[in-house]
Amino acid sequence: MKSTLTNTQKMLEPHPETWDEVWKNKNLTTPSPMGQRIYQEIRLKINPANCDVLELGCGCGELLRLAANDHARKVIGVDASSQALILAQKMLQNTEHQLIQKNIFDLPDRPLAHIVWSSGVVEHFSGDRLLQIMDLHRRLSKKYVVVVAPASPHWNDIRMRRKKTLEKFGWQLPLTARKLQNLGNQVGLKTLGVRRFMSEYCVDWTFVRRYLFSLKTRCPGIDQWLGGLIVAWYQRNDRV
């Protein structure tokens, strides 16, 4: 699946230098509470035991570490940021792993693992390029694909347009359940489920966060307003 990038799209796409800045001052050697929460969601429908797992945009490697602890046969991390992979190397000590520093679009065009997932990646792409990266997940996977991204609407849409967010993480667009389902269908993936979770994700420590539990009790629909994260599980329709 090919796409012609406009100059604007090229400018908006993530760059290694941006993520080097994000990761260079971090010192994670064990999975964070957020990483553990995201992995719990991935694990609801996908079991990595005895499987090879590939993560696109692996960052510090915490999700791969959790998969390795969960009896994955081998974990493979791909990231363009050298600083991220320095952390990932420490995170994945004493596991069967491989780390690849590369633009994910430059990976071989063939299945590399039973399970392919990404967290915090697809929201950085738009238009045909978003469809292309979803198709890349499918082509690299032998069986399952999982995508985790900021959920839309409302809070995440507002936060991701703030100047400080754009400067730190680059352009992003939160995704709805319908959008993820449609993207999966368009690239030949069968949707196994879509679920919103972690409504407190990136909510500032303000009145809303301090009183989130009471707000959720009184207003169950508040989760949809806050945004949070969304996970989609897919399976390849064809045999590899």
Secondary structure, 3 states (H helix, E strand, C coil): CCCCCCHHHHHHCCCHHHHHHHHCCCCCCCCCHHHHHHHHHHHCCCCCECCEEEEECCCCCHHHHHHHHCCECEEEEEECCHHHHHHHHHHCCCCCEEEEECCHHHCCCCCCEEEEEEECCHHHCCHHHHHHHHHHHHHHEEEEEEEEEEECCCHHHHHCCCHHHHHHHCCCCCECHHHHHHHHHHCCEEEEEEEEECCCCCCCCCHHHHCHHHHHHHCCCHHHHHCCEEEEEEEECCCC
